[in-house]
Amino acid sequence: MQTSGHGLFLLLLCSSFISFSSALTDAEASFIAHRQLLTLPENGDLPPNYVLEVQVKKIFANDRLKRAYIALKAWKKAIYSDPYNTTGNWDGPDVCAYNGVFCAPAVDDNSTSVVAGVDLNHADIAGYLPVELGLMTDAALFHLNSNRFCGIIPNSLSRLTLLHEFDVSNNRFVGPFPEVVLKMPSLKYLDLRFNDFEGHLPPELFDKELDAIFLNDNRFHSNIPENFGNSSVSVVSLANNVFSGCIPSSIGRMKEINEIVLMNNNLSGCLPQEIGLLENLNVFDAESNSLVGFLPKSFSNMKQLAELNVAHNTLTGSVPGSVCKLPSLQNFTFSYNFFNEEEQECVPSATKSDVFLDDTSNCLPRRPGQKTEKMCSEVVSVPVDGHCNCGSPSMPSPPSPQQPESPMPSTPKPQPQPSTPQQPENPTPSTSKPQPPTPQQPENPTPSTPKPQPPMPRQPENPTPSTPKPQPPTTRQPENPTPSTPRPQPPTTRQPEAGANLMQLSSSVGFTKPFRNFRTATIEPEFCTTLNKGPNIPPPSLTFGL
């Protein structure tokens, strides 16, 4: 009886390990990361003659496959859990037959077969990346989406000079931004989302010629670098981090950009007028930040804009009808702000049915579901002077015509201006110029004061409220719970055709545009739940140090 009870205990214990997927605890993630740190050389890279020091008794078709074999064997030893037994056949010299490993003719020699890529998407493997992966110098793609890899990205990956796509999204990687990716000269697609990276973004990231940058759902907490607009990407997502400061005005230089997602951060200041220069932009999402000021009328220049979301900010003023009439517009959400006027084209009930408009919880008169008058007055009365990007609600060019007035005056007439608001009633002295407040004294006949303009440049009625933050959304993710997968599934045929090269392999297994619905995840909902990494679950805090 005692023996059978002991056997039942062992059976239950084994079944817990055989379960298809189990989320890593913080202790397990810490243990795996510690194992990695113990194996890393001091500089995180391989010794110069590492391959010569490794004893391999197997025969390979060429030296490059031998190097890949050393890397993959080291990786298998670094795996803590493989519930689907994906790496079960990672044995023997035929590395091209390994699950998730793809071979193709070398770029520099069509007669030489090399490991051109690794695709372990959705394998749910727990482990770390060994430094030996830097030996796979022929790899053009590296896909680890939706696993449980922990630790850091080793510096040895800088040796992957042909790498075109680097996707390690939805794992448990930690540490600062992995600057090793900046040393990959061929990299075009970078996907680091749904990890635990933190710290600041290096400005060099936006000087690198990339086509896609996905950094959402990490712990980055810095200002967006001022050279943000130097980037050549077609899509960038910085959502669900802790970015603060202003949206750089250099954003107007991103001529190739199609989608910009900045939602759920702590960005402040006004929306830059320069955003209106992005004529190819399809999606702009700045929901749930601390933005203030007007909605720039320059947005009406973006004829390709389909989705515009500025909800849950502190924007005020009028919602321009020219923006609501954009020819490609499908969804314009400006709810939970402090707009006090909307042109007729922006009223949801008056618009055409194929455009979704949401003006909920603003300060709009005669509209349902608006804020109270007290809430609105407390915000609208606060000026936004001093905030970055804040100026006139019109295009950025008008400020220049007002400059010629100031350098010309030969008489010190502006001096009495500060005392004029009391509006004295002595019309006799024509030299003291008591009539600057022109709106209340239109009959002023004094010809010696042809400068009623000095008050005009000041125009304090434009500034809008700044500091109060409207009630933020209760969830970090928008209401699209069914994430689609812009990442293609692993191909059914593992081996490329005989004449395929590395770039053909990359295009067949890699990403395809357009990048849609990347704001939530690139994985199925069950993976979010299973891995404890879903969009509504905050990332765990790891206890180990790097």
C-alpha positions in Angstrom: 0.0 0.0 0.0 2.8 2.3 0.8 4.6 1.4 -2.4 1.5 2.2 -4.5 1.1 5.6 -2.8 4.7 6.4 -3.5 4.2 5.4 -7.1 1.2 7.6 -7.4 3.2 10.6 -6.1 5.9 10.0 -8.7 3.3 9.7 -11.4 1.8 13.1 -10.4 5.2 14.6 -10.2 6.2 13.4 -13.7 2.9 14.5 -15.2 3.5 18.0 -13.9 6.7 18.1 -16.0 5.1 16.5 -19.0 2.4 19.1 -19.2 2.4 20.9 -22.5 3.3 24.2 -21.1 4.1 25.7 -17.7 4.8 29.3 -17.1 8.2 30.0 -15.5 8.3 31.2 -12.0 10.5 34.1 -11.1 12.8 31.7 -9.3 13.1 29.5 -12.4 13.8 32.5 -14.6 16.4 33.7 -12.2 18.0 30.2 -12.1 18.2 30.0 -15.9 19.7 33.5 -16.2 22.2 32.7 -13.5 23.3 29.6 -15.5 23.8 31.7 -18.5 25.9 34.2 -16.6 28.1 31.4 -15.3 28.9 30.3 -18.9 29.5 33.7 -20.4 33.1 34.8 -21.0 34.1 38.1 -19.4 33.3 40.2 -22.5 30.3 38.0 -23.5 32.0 36.9 -26.7 33.8 33.8 -27.9 37.5 33.3 -27.6 39.4 33.8 -30.9 40.2 30.1 -31.5 37.2 28.6 -29.8 36.3 26.1 -32.6 39.8 24.6 -32.6 39.6 24.0 -28.9 36.3 22.0 -29.2 36.8 18.3 -29.8 34.3 17.0 -32.4 34.7 13.4 -33.6 32.0 13.6 -36.3 32.4 14.2 -40.0 30.8 17.2 -41.7 30.4 18.3 -45.3 32.2 21.5 -44.6 33.6 23.5 -41.7 30.6 25.9 -41.6 28.2 23.0 -40.7 30.7 21.9 -38.1 30.6 25.3 -36.5 26.8 25.2 -36.6 26.8 21.8 -35.0 28.9 23.1 -32.1 26.5 26.0 -31.6 23.3 23.9 -31.7 24.7 21.3 -29.3 25.7 24.0 -26.8 22.2 25.5 -27.2 20.5 22.1 -26.5 22.5 21.9 -23.3 21.2 25.4 -22.3 17.6 24.3 -22.6 15.7 23.9 -19.3 12.4 22.7 -20.7 11.2 21.5 -24.1 7.5 20.5 -23.7 6.9 19.7 -27.4 10.3 17.9 -27.7 11.2 20.3 -30.6 14.9 19.7 -30.1 14.5 16.0 -29.7 16.2 15.2 -33.0 19.1 17.6 -32.4 21.6 14.9 -32.5 24.2 13.8 -35.1 26.1 15.7 -37.8 23.1 16.3 -40.1 22.2 19.7 -38.6 20.1 20.5 -41.7 17.6 17.8 -40.5 17.2 19.4 -37.0 13.7 20.7 -36.2 13.6 24.4 -36.7 16.9 24.6 -38.5 17.0 25.6 -42.2 19.9 25.2 -44.6 20.6 26.9 -47.9 23.5 27.5 -50.3 26.0 30.0 -48.9 25.9 33.5 -50.3 29.5 33.4 -51.3 29.5 29.8 -52.6 26.4 28.1 -54.1 28.1 24.7 -53.8 28.4 25.0 -50.0 25.4 24.2 -47.8 25.1 26.3 -44.6 22.7 26.9 -41.7 20.8 29.9 -43.0 18.2 30.3 -40.3 16.6 29.1 -37.1 12.8 29.3 -36.5 11.6 28.0 -33.1 8.5 30.2 -33.0 5.8 29.0 -30.5 8.0 26.1 -29.3 7.5 27.1 -25.6 11.2 26.2 -24.9 12.7 27.5 -21.6 16.4 28.1 -21.5 19.0 30.7 -22.4 21.1 31.7 -25.5 24.6 30.4 -25.2 27.6 32.4 -26.5 28.3 29.6 -29.1 25.4 30.9 -31.2 27.8 33.4 -32.6 29.3 30.5 -34.6 26.3 30.4 -36.9 27.7 33.3 -39.0 25.6 32.3 -42.1 22.2 32.7 -40.5 19.9 35.2 -42.2 17.0 34.8 -39.8 16.6 34.1 -36.1 13.1 33.6 -34.9 12.3 32.7 -31.2 8.8 34.2 -30.9 6.7 32.9 -28.0 9.1 30.8 -25.9 10.4 31.1 -22.4 14.0 32.0 -23.0 15.6 34.1 -20.2 18.7 36.0 -19.5 20.4 38.4 -21.9 21.3 38.6 -25.6 25.0 37.6 -25.8 27.5 39.9 -27.5 28.7 37.0 -29.7 25.6 37.5 -31.9 27.4 40.5 -33.4 29.2 37.9 -35.5 26.0 37.2 -37.4 26.8 39.7 -40.2 24.2 38.2 -42.6 21.3 38.3 -40.1 18.3 40.0 -41.7 15.6 39.3 -39.1 15.9 39.1 -35.4 12.7 38.2 -33.5 12.9 37.3 -29.8 9.5 38.6 -28.9 7.4 37.2 -26.1 10.1 35.7 -23.9 11.7 36.6 -20.6 14.8 38.4 -21.7 16.1 41.1 -19.4 18.7 43.8 -19.1 19.2 47.1 -21.0 18.5 47.5 -24.7 20.6 44.7 -26.4 23.1 47.0 -28.2 24.5 43.9 -29.9 21.8 44.3 -32.5 23.3 47.6 -33.6 26.4 45.7 -34.7 24.4 43.5 -37.1 25.1 45.2 -40.4 22.4 43.4 -42.4 19.6 43.6 -39.9 16.3 45.0 -41.2 13.6 43.6 -38.9 14.0 43.9 -35.1 11.3 42.5 -32.8 11.9 42.7 -29.0 8.4 43.2 -27.8 6.9 41.4 -24.8 10.1 41.0 -22.8 11.6 42.7 -19.7 14.2 45.0 -21.3 14.6 48.3 -19.5 16.5 51.5 -19.5 17.0 54.0 -22.3 17.1 53.6 -26.1 20.4 54.3 -27.8 20.1 57.0 -30.4 22.1 54.8 -32.8 19.0 52.6 -33.2 17.3 55.3 -35.2 20.3 55.9 -37.4 20.4 52.2 -38.4 18.7 51.3 -41.7 15.8 49.1 -40.5 12.4 48.4 -41.9 10.6 47.5 -38.7 11.2 48.2 -35.0 8.9 46.6 -32.4 9.8 47.5 -28.8 6.4 47.5 -27.2 5.5 45.9 -23.9 8.9 46.2 -22.2 10.1 48.4 -19.4 12.0 51.1 -21.3 11.9 54.4 -19.4 13.6 57.3 -21.2 12.9 60.1 -23.6 12.5 59.2 -27.2 15.9 60.2 -28.8 15.8 63.4 -30.7 17.0 61.7 -33.9 13.9 59.5 -33.9 13.0 61.0 -37.3 16.2 59.7 -38.9 14.8 56.2 -39.0 14.0 54.6 -42.3 11.4 52.2 -40.8 8.0 51.6 -42.2 6.6 50.7 -38.8 7.6 51.5 -35.3 5.9 50.5 -32.0 7.0 51.9 -28.7 3.7 51.2 -26.9 3.3 50.0 -23.3 6.6 51.2 -21.9 7.4 54.2 -19.7 8.7 56.6 -22.3 8.4 60.2 -21.2 9.2 63.7 -22.5 8.2 65.0 -25.9 7.5 63.5 -29.2 10.6 64.7 -31.2 9.7 67.2 -33.9 12.1 65.2 -36.2 9.3 62.8 -36.6 8.3 64.8 -39.7 11.3 63.4 -41.5 10.1 59.8 -41.5 8.9 59.8 -45.1 8.7 56.0 -45.4 6.7 55.5 -42.2 3.3 53.7 -42.4 2.5 53.1 -38.8 3.5 54.8 -35.5 2.3 53.4 -32.2 3.2 55.3 -29.0 0.2 54.4 -26.8 0.4 53.7 -23.1 3.5 55.7 -22.2 4.0 59.0 -20.3 4.7 61.3 -23.3 4.0 65.0 -22.7 3.9 68.3 -24.5 1.9 69.0 -27.7 1.6 66.9 -30.8 4.3 68.1 -33.2 2.9 70.0 -36.2 5.5 68.1 -38.3 3.4 64.9 -38.0 1.3 66.4 -40.8 4.2 66.0 -43.2 3.9 62.2 -43.1 1.8 61.7 -46.2 2.3 57.9 -46.3 1.2 57.4 -42.7 -1.6 54.9 -42.2 -1.8 54.5 -38.4 -1.0 57.0 -35.7 -1.8 55.9 -32.1 -0.8 58.1 -29.2 -3.6 56.9 -26.8 -3.1 57.1 -23.0 -0.3 59.6 -22.6 0.0 63.1 -21.1 -0.3 65.1 -24.3 -1.7 68.6 -24.1 -2.6 71.4 -26.5 -4.5 71.4 -29.8 -4.9 68.7 -32.4 -2.7 70.1 -35.2 -4.7 71.1 -38.3 -1.7 69.8 -40.3 -3.1 66.3 -39.7 -5.4 67.1 -42.6 -2.5 66.7 -45.0 -2.2 62.9 -44.2 -4.4 61.6 -47.1 -3.4 58.0 -46.4 -4.3 58.1 -42.7 -6.7 55.3 -41.8 -6.5 55.1 -38.0 -6.0 58.0 -35.7 -6.2 57.5 -31.9 -5.4 60.3 -29.4 -7.8 59.2 -26.7 -7.0 59.5 -23.0 -4.8 62.6 -23.1 -5.4 66.2 -22.1 -6.0 67.7 -25.6 -8.2 70.8 -25.9 -9.6 73.2 -28.4 -11.5 72.2 -31.6 -11.5 69.0 -33.5 -10.9 70.1 -37.1 -13.5 68.9 -39.7 -10.7 68.7 -42.3 -9.2 65.8 -40.3 -12.5 64.0 -40.0 -13.0 64.3 -43.8 -9.7 62.6 -44.7 -10.3 60.3 -47.7 -8.8 57.2 -46.2 -9.9 57.6 -42.6 -11.7 54.6 -41.0 -11.3 55.2 -37.3 -10.8 58.4 -35.4 -10.9 58.1 -31.6 -10.5 61.4 -29.6 -12.4 60.4 -26.5 -11.4 61.1 -22.9 -9.8 64.5 -23.7 -11.0 68.1 -23.1 -12.0 69.2 -26.5 -14.7 71.9 -26.3 -15.6 72.1 -29.9 -16.0 69.8 -32.8 -16.8 70.7 -36.4 -19.9 69.1 -37.8 -18.0 66.6 -39.8 -16.6 65.1 -36.6 -19.9 64.6 -34.8 -20.4 60.8 -34.7 -24.1 60.9 -35.5 -23.6 63.2 -38.5 -20.8 61.3 -40.3 -20.9 58.6 -42.9 -21.3 55.1 -41.5 -17.9 53.8 -42.8 -15.9 56.1 -40.5 -15.9 55.3 -36.7 -15.7 58.5 -34.6 -15.6 58.5 -30.8 -16.0 61.8 -28.9 -16.9 60.4 -25.5 -15.9 62.2 -22.3 -14.8 65.6 -23.6 -16.1 69.1 -22.9 -18.4 69.3 -26.0 -21.7 71.2 -25.5 -24.9 69.4 -26.4 -23.1 66.0 -26.7 -23.9 63.0 -24.5 -21.4 61.4 -22.1 -19.2 64.5 -21.6 -17.2 65.7 -18.6 -18.7 68.1 -16.0 -18.3 71.8 -16.4 -16.1 71.9 -13.3 -13.7 69.3 -14.6 -13.5 71.1 -17.9 -12.9 74.6 -16.5 -10.1 73.3 -14.2 -8.2 72.1 -17.3 -9.1 74.5 -20.0 -7.9 77.5 -17.8 -4.4 76.1 -17.5 -2.1 77.5 -20.2 0.4 75.2 -22.0 3.1 77.8 -22.5 6.5 76.3 -21.9 5.5 72.8 -23.1 7.5 71.4 -26.0 5.9 71.5 -29.5 3.2 73.8 -28.1 2.2 76.8 -30.3 -0.5 77.9 -32.7 -3.0 75.3 -33.7 -2.2 76.1 -37.4 0.8 75.0 -39.4 4.3 75.7 -38.1 5.1 78.2 -40.8 3.0 81.3 -39.7 5.2 82.4 -36.8 7.8 83.9 -39.1 5.7 86.9 -40.5 5.4 88.4 -37.1 9.2 88.8 -36.6 9.7 92.0 -38.7 7.7 94.2 -36.2 10.2 93.9 -33.4 13.7 94.8 -34.8 12.5 98.1 -36.5 11.3 100.4 -33.7 13.6 103.4 -33.3 11.6 104.8 -30.3 11.3 102.9 -27.0 7.5 102.9 -27.3 7.0 99.3 -26.0 8.1 100.4 -22.5 4.8 101.8 -21.4 3.0 98.6 -22.5 3.1 96.8 -19.1 1.2 99.5 -17.4 -1.6 99.8 -20.0 -4.0 97.1 -18.8 -5.6 99.6 -16.4 -6.9 101.5 -19.3 -6.5 105.2 -18.1 -9.1 107.7 -19.2 -6.9 110.6 -20.2 -7.2 111.0 -23.9 -5.3 114.3 -24.0 -1.7 113.3 -24.0 -1.2 111.9 -27.5 2.4 111.0 -26.9 1.9 108.6 -24.0 0.0 106.1 -26.1 -2.6 105.0 -23.6 -4.7 103.0 -26.2 -2.8 99.8 -26.8 -5.8 97.6 -25.8 -7.3 98.2 -29.2 -10.3 95.8 -28.8 -12.0 98.2 -26.3 -11.1 101.6 -27.8 -11.8 101.4 -31.5 -12.6 105.1 -31.8 -9.1 106.1 -30.8 -8.1 108.9 -33.3 -4.5 109.4 -32.3 -2.4 109.2 -35.5 0.9 109.1 -33.6 0.4 105.5 -32.5 0.3 103.4 -35.7 1.4 100.4 -33.8 -1.7 98.7 -32.4 0.0 95.4 -33.2 2.3 94.9 -30.2 -0.4 93.1 -28.2 -1.2 90.9 -31.2 1.8 88.6 -31.2 1.1 87.7 -27.6 -2.4 86.1 -28.2 -2.6 84.3 -24.9 -6.0 82.9 -25.8 -4.4 80.0 -27.8 -2.7 78.1 -25.0 -4.5 75.2 -23.7 -4.4 73.1 -20.5 -1.5 71.0 -19.8 -0.9 69.2 -16.6 -4.1 67.3 -15.5 -4.1 63.8 -16.8 -7.6 62.4 -17.5 -8.6 59.2 -16.0 -6.3 56.6 -17.6 -7.7 53.4 -19.1 -7.9 50.5 -16.7 -6.2 48.1 -19.0 -2.9 48.7 -20.8 -4.1 47.2 -24.0 -6.7 48.5 -26.4 -10.0 46.7 -26.9 -8.8 44.3 -29.6 -8.5 41.0 -27.7 -7.9 38.8 -30.8 -4.3 39.4 -31.8 -3.6 38.5 -35.4 -0.2 37.3 -36.3 1.9 39.3 -38.8 4.5 36.7 -38.3 4.1 33.8 -40.7 3.9 30.3 -39.4 6.9 28.1 -39.8 6.9 26.7 -43.4 5.7 23.2 -44.0 8.7 22.3 -46.1 11.8 22.6 -44.1 14.4 22.5 -46.9 14.7 25.2 -49.5 15.0 24.4 -53.1 18.4 23.6 -54.4 19.0 27.0 -55.9 17.7 29.0 -53.0 20.0 31.6 -51.4 19.8 33.2 -48.0 17.6 36.1 -49.0 15.1 33.9 -50.6 15.0 31.8 -47.4 14.5 35.0 -45.4 11.6 36.1 -47.5 9.9 32.7 -47.4 10.1 32.3 -43.6 10.4 35.9 -42.5 8.1 38.8 -42.1 5.8 40.2 -44.8 4.2 43.7 -44.9 1.9 45.2 -43.9 2.4 44.8 -40.2 -1.1 44.8 -38.8 -2.4 44.3 -35.3 1.0 44.3 -33.7 -0.2 46.5 -30.9 -1.5 43.6 -28.8 0.6 40.5 -29.7 1.8 38.3 -32.4 0.7 35.1 -30.7 -2.5 33.2 -30.1 -4.4 34.0 -26.9 -3.7 30.6 -25.3 0.0 31.3 -25.4 -0.5 34.6 -23.6 -2.3 32.7 -20.8 0.0 29.8 -20.7 3.2 31.8 -20.6 1.8 34.3 -18.1 2.9 37.0 -20.6 -0.4 38.2 -21.9 -1.0 41.8 -22.8 -3.1 42.4 -19.7 -0.6 40.8 -17.3 2.3 43.0 -16.1 5.8 41.5 -16.6 7.2 39.8 -13.5 10.0 41.3 -11.5 13.1 39.2 -11.6 15.2 39.0 -8.5 18.6 38.5 -10.0 21.1 41.1 -11.1 23.1 41.4 -14.3 
